């Protein structure tokens, strides 16, 4: 029990420390630097929004049911997600994403054990939203629209979208890095697979999705695809990019305002949309919304 208590404390402390990290080159406009200091408690609350999103996506995809059915005590009476459904997964990825669901439930329970938290916000994880995001990333309207629930490869790409556009702000710590690395590694293995029927392969699509995240975030390059130019790879010696990181191979940090600009899909932390139609919850997110009215 003592070891479990220490491990939980390390996990939660790492979340807070990583949320403070903000790495940007001197040539980039860094609007996050104007944000005032934020208390640890409010940062942990903010992380709940992102954990709720990935947990709902994995729970629906693996089980066909959201957290209101698989872990109702953690939703605190909040609404079920819009558009979640069972994904058409092969047995291997069914197992993988079932594990991811349980891992996310554990993260939510750990955070809720430290902060008061809030009801889960309204989340949109519909195939229509993912189709819109992929359209925006590619700069064209696809026919048929991209559906993350259609097959295992599409669901992996949907998980990439969740982890790239809506990453928890503590991606530098080991527990979350493991989840992201698993998704990116499986996609890297399939980097030359075509994403049917769109005339684009997996590597190209991840690159375009990451470019979209960078445009929305307005903080320079903080997201990278699974293959990068040699000069941008680890130590400038390799194109494979299973772990997206900076020149020192350190995971990119993203501050709350930047993350909201991305997950809202509006490039404005004051204007909700996309994954959070009515905005994220908690003091930090709601303070941005109140300033936008």
N, C-alpha and C positions, 0 to 999 in steps of 0.2 A: 504493500500500500504506500509505503514511503517513497519507493522508486516511482510509482505512478504519479504521486503528488509532485515530485521534483520534475518529472518529464512534462507534466501539464504546465507547470510554472515556466519552464524553459520555452515551451511552445508558444505560450501567450506573450512572454517577454520578447521573443523574437519577432512576433507580429508587430509590436509597437516600435521596436528599434528599426525594423526594415521600412515601416511606413514613414519614418523620418528621413530616410535616405532619398536624396534627389540628385541625380547625376546628370549634368548637361554641359556641353562644351561651351566655351565663352562666346562662340559665334552664333549660338542659338538663343532665341527669345525664350526666356524662362519665366512665364507668368506666375508659376507656383511660388517663386521666391517672395512674392508680395503677401502671401497668406500668413496670418498671425500664428503663433504657436498654438498647438491643440493638445488638450489633455489626453493622457493615455486612455482613460475611460472612453472618451468620445471616439478615439481612433479604433478601439476594439468594437465599439458599436457600429462604426462605419463598415468595418470588415464583415459584419454579419450580413449586410446587403449582398455582398459578392459571394459569400458562402451560400446564402439562400439560393442564389441564381444557379450556381453550378450544381448544388444538391438537387434542386427541382429538375434540372435537365437530365441528370444522371438517373434520378429515381423514376422519372416518367419513361425515359428511354429503355431502362433495364427492366422495369416492373410494370409499366403501363399505368402507374399510380403515382401521384405526387406525395409530398411530405404530409399533406393533410390525412393521408391513409397510412403511410409508412412510418411517420414519426410525428403524430399530431400534437404531442406535448411541446414540440419545438416551434410550431407555427404561431402559437399564442393567439389563436383565433383569427389570424390573417386569411386572406382569400386564397383559393386554389389558383394555380397558374393558368394563363390563357394558352390553349393550343398544345399542351403537353400530350404525348401519346407514346405507345410502345414502339420502339424502333425494330426494324426487321434485321436483327443481329444474328450472326452465326454463333454457334455454341461457344467458341473461344472468346469473342468480344462480349457475349452475354455475361460470361463469367467475369471478365475484366471490369465491366461497367457496373455489375452488381457489387463488386468489391469497392469501386469508387463511391458508390452510393453510401455504403456503410461507413467509409472513411469520412465522407462529408458530414454525415450525421454525428460522428464523433467530434469533429471540429466544432460543429454548432453547439453541441452539448458542453464542450469545454469552455467556449466563449461565454455562453449563457450562464455558466457557473461562476463567472467572475463579474460580469456586468448585468444590469437589469434587462437590457435588450429591449425589443419591441416586437409587435406583430409583424409577420412576414409581409413585405409590401406586395402589391399587385405586380406580377411578373408576366411578361409575354415571351413564351418560348415556342411560338407557333411556327409551322413550316413557312407561312407567309412572311414572317419577319426575317427568317434566315434567307429566304429567297431574295428579299429586298436587299439585305446586307451583301450577298454575293453579287447581285446586280450592281450595286454601288461600287463594289470592289473592282469589278471587271469593266465598269463604265458602259454596260449594255443591258438590255432586258432579255433574259434567257427564256427560252421556250423549249420544253416545259420549265417552270421555275425550279430552282434547286430545293430539294427536300432532304433535310438531314436525317429524317426517320426512314428513308427508303431502303437503305442497305448499310452494311457495316462500314464501308469506305466513306459514305456520306456522313454517317454518324461520327466517325473519327474527325472528319472535317468540321462538323458542327461543334464537337468538343474543342477543336482548335480555335474556332471562332470565340467560344465562351472563354477559353483560357487566354486568348490574345486580345480581344476587345474588352473583355470584362474580367481581367485577372485580379485575384485578391492582391492587395497592395504589399503583401509580404512574400512575393515570389522568390526572394533570395534565401529563404530558410528551407531547411531540408525537407520537411513533410510536404509542403506544397510543390517544391521543385521536383520531387519524385513524381507526383501526378502529372505535371506538365511535361516532364522529360519522357514519361511513358507514352503519352499521346504523340509528342513530336518524334520519338524514336520509331513508332509504328508507321507514322506518315513518311518519315525519311526512308524507311525500308521500301515504301511504295511510291517514292518521289516521282518516278517516271510513269506511274499508272495513269491512264486517261480518266478524267472525271466525266463520265458519260451523261449526256451526249453533247458536251459543250466545246469540244475541240481545245481543251486546256488540260494540262496534267496536274498532278497533286502539288509538285514543287511550285509551279507557276501560280496556282490558286492561293497557296499559303503566302506567297510573296505579296500578292495583290491585297489579300486580307490585312496583312501587316502594314502595308502602305496606307490602307484606309484608316487603320487605328492611329497611325502617326498624323495623318491629316486632321482627324477629329480631335486628337489630343493637343495639337498645336504646341508641342514641346520638343520638336526635333525627332530624331530617330530613337524610339524606345521599344519598337517591335520589329522583329526580323523574321523572315520566312525560314524554312528548313534548309535552304541552300542559298548562299550569299556569294558575291564576288570574292575571289581569293584574298584580296586586300582587306576585306572585312571579316574574314574568318579568324578563328583562334590563332593568335600570334602571326597573323597574315600568312598562314601556311596551309590552309585547308578550306574547302568550300562547304563542306558539310557543317550544319548548324543546328545540331540537336538541342543545344542549350543556347537560346538567344541571350547575348550578353554584350557588354561594352568592350573597349579595347583591352581592358585588363581581365576580361572574362568574368566580370562581376555582373550579377543579374541587375537589370535596369530597375530603378525605383520609380514609382509613380505616386504622386500626391493626390489627395481626395478630389480636388477640383478638376484635375486632369482626367482622372478615372471617370468622373461623372460626365465630362464632355464626350467621352468615348462611348460609355454604355447608354447614354441618352440618344446618341446618334445625331446630336444637334450642334456639336462643337461649342456648346454653351451650358455650363454647369447650372444655370438658372432655369433652363427650359427642358423639362422631362420629355421622354419619348422612348421608342424602341423597346429595350428590355424592361424599362420601368415607366409604363405609361402615365402613372400618377406620381412619379418621382420615388427616389429611395427614401428610407426612413432613418431615424436617428438625428441627433442634434446637428451634426456637421451637414448632412445632406439637406435637412429641412432649413438650415440657416441660409443656404444658397438659394433655395426656392423662395424664401421670404424676401430676400434681397432682389429677386427678379420680378416681384409683383409691384 
